[in-house]
Amino acid sequence: MEFTVSKADLVRELSLSQGVVEKKTTIPILSNVLLEAKNDRITLTATDLELGIRCSCAAKVKKEGSGTIPARKLLDYVRLLPDVDLTIKFLENHWASLTCGRSRTRIAGMSRESFPELPQMPETIAEIPVKLLASMISRTAFAISLEESRFTLNGALLLLKTDSTTMVATDGHRLAYVEIVSPAAGTGKSFRALVPKKAMAEIVKLADESSADSKLVFAGDENHLFFQFGERMLITRKLTGNFPDYDKVLPKDNVHTAKLNRDEIRSAIERVSQFADERSRAIRVQFTAGEVKIFSSSVETGESEESVPSEYAGPDMEIGFNAQYLLDFLRATSQEQIAFELKDQKSAGELRPVTDGTEDHYRYVVMPMRI
């Protein structure tokens, strides 16, 4: 195999594979990227057996073929080359020869035969606006559980319906729910799947490389989910197991509402939380007529208190919350006003952006803490 490719194109596509390549592996081939040259294009494939990515770019192919090279080593080296075309040629012993200007380098590769085959994409289920899916991920991914033992919570639930797209994530202490209700957000078929967190992070990266109005082609089979962004394809294994019944978690009777300026309450919590216990991150939030007060104290660091104006006419209440949980939501939403909906000190609180009646429903449920 021999081809010539633009350094900039190769670096761009190689960079997208780095989040997928297995770095600490007992299977050496998984640290490699598969290069395939055919029809004046090169295709790059990387996988860790759970997640796979396939990218491609234009090239001048002198001799068709395929081979594998350590992905990190190749990217680190090619990045340092001048911004001109480089030629890659695979030799008989699976080594790759790289020529760029006056640079001559050989990198030890491995046989293509031992590289895992990625599954083929089945029939299309839906075409989803790329930025819509990325926005849903950014507003839910932080609520995914980090405990590997709770594997059904190590991803988000994706629900496709004829007139809406929904994503839900929870770690048992909080739940983030986004639903986009509109024909553009809907699909021709209903589909339900658990998307792993690692795959969600790669979707956001691929979305950043896509144009603002582009759509991705989505498909799924019994074991895998497929996200095709033009010439790029992300394939992930589904998470198995039953996701919790989130409908039971979404509060139905939070009758007291405090409306707050997002930036004011976020800044106040950021400052006060500096003096919260480092492990629990607990702060006390006091709701009174026209005002919300935030308190924290720690024997080791000190104490802090702030108040922000609020539209609130309910009974006086003081509730403990994890400051980081509140900040995750306040940093993820872009609306200027947010609503904090409450029932009592022992029930879950709910945060929502105050919208102008759009089809974008964002709800965030946080369990209270004992302080």
Rosetta blueprint (number, residue, H / E / L):
1 M L
2 E E
3 F E
4 T E
5 V E
6 S E
7 K H
8 A H
9 D H
10 L H
11 V H
12 R H
13 E H
14 L H
15 S H
16 L H
17 S H
18 Q L
19 G L
20 V L
21 V L
22 E L
23 K L
24 K L
25 T L
26 T L
27 I L
28 P H
29 I H
30 L H
31 S H
32 N E
33 V E
34 L E
35 L E
36 E E
37 A E
38 K E
39 N L
40 D L
41 R E
42 I E
43 T E
44 L E
45 T E
46 A E
47 T E
48 D L
49 L L
50 E L
51 L E
52 G E
53 I E
54 R E
55 C E
56 S E
57 C E
58 A E
59 A L
60 K E
61 V E
62 K E
63 K E
64 E L
65 G E
66 S E
67 G E
68 T E
69 I E
70 P E
71 A H
72 R H
73 K H
74 L H
75 L H
76 D H
77 Y H
78 V H
79 R H
80 L L
81 L L
82 P L
83 D L
84 V L
85 D E
86 L E
87 T E
88 I E
89 K E
90 F E
91 L L
92 E L
93 N L
94 H L
95 W L
96 A E
97 S E
98 L E
99 T E
100 C E
101 G L
102 R L
103 S E
104 R E
105 T E
106 R E
107 I E
108 A L
109 G L
110 M E
111 S L
112 R H
113 E H
114 S H
115 F L
116 P L
117 E L
118 L L
119 P L
120 Q L
121 M L
122 P L
123 E L
124 T E
125 I E
126 A E
127 E E
128 I E
129 P E
130 V H
131 K H
132 L H
133 L H
134 A H
135 S H
136 M H
137 I H
138 S H
139 R L
140 T L
141 A H
142 F H
143 A H
144 I L
145 S L
146 L L
147 E L
148 E L
149 S L
150 R L
151 F H
152 T H
153 L H
154 N L
155 G E
156 A E
157 L E
158 L E
159 L E
160 L E
161 K L
162 T L
163 D L
164 S E
165 T E
166 T E
167 M E
168 V E
169 A E
170 T E
171 D L
172 G L
173 H L
174 R E
175 L E
176 A E
177 Y E
178 V E
179 E E
180 I E
181 V E
182 S L
183 P L
184 A L
185 A L
186 G L
187 T L
188 G L
189 K L
190 S L
191 F E
192 R E
193 A E
194 L E
195 V E
196 P E
197 K H
198 K H
199 A H
200 M H
201 A H
202 E H
203 I H
204 V H
205 K H
206 L H
207 A H
208 D H
209 E L
210 S L
211 S L
212 A L
213 D L
214 S L
215 K E
216 L E
217 V E
218 F E
219 A E
220 G E
221 D L
222 E L
223 N L
224 H E
225 L E
226 F E
227 F E
228 Q E
229 F E
230 G L
231 E L
232 R E
233 M E
234 L E
235 I E
236 T E
237 R E
238 K L
239 L L
240 T L
241 G L
242 N L
243 F L
244 P L
245 D L
246 Y H
247 D H
248 K H
249 V H
250 L L
251 P L
252 K L
253 D L
254 N L
255 V L
256 H E
257 T E
258 A E
259 K E
260 L E
261 N E
262 R H
263 D H
264 E H
265 I H
266 R H
267 S H
268 A H
269 I H
270 E H
271 R H
272 V H
273 S H
274 Q H
275 F H
276 A L
277 D L
278 E L
279 R L
280 S L
281 R L
282 A E
283 I E
284 R E
285 V E
286 Q E
287 F E
288 T E
289 A L
290 G L
291 E E
292 V E
293 K E
294 I E
295 F E
296 S E
297 S E
298 S E
299 V L
300 E L
301 T L
302 G E
303 E E
304 S E
305 E E
306 E E
307 S E
308 V E
309 P E
310 S L
311 E E
312 Y L
313 A L
314 G L
315 P L
316 D L
317 M E
318 E E
319 I E
320 G E
321 F E
322 N E
323 A H
324 Q H
325 Y H
326 L H
327 L H
328 D H
329 F H
330 L H
331 R H
332 A H
333 T L
334 S L
335 Q L
336 E L
337 Q E
338 I E
339 A E
340 F E
341 E E
342 L E
343 K L
344 D L
345 Q L
346 K L
347 S L
348 A L
349 G E
350 E E
351 L E
352 R E
353 P E
354 V L
355 T L
356 D L
357 G L
358 T L
359 E L
360 D E
361 H E
362 Y E
363 R E
364 Y E
365 V E
366 V E
367 M L
368 P L
369 M E
370 R L
371 I L
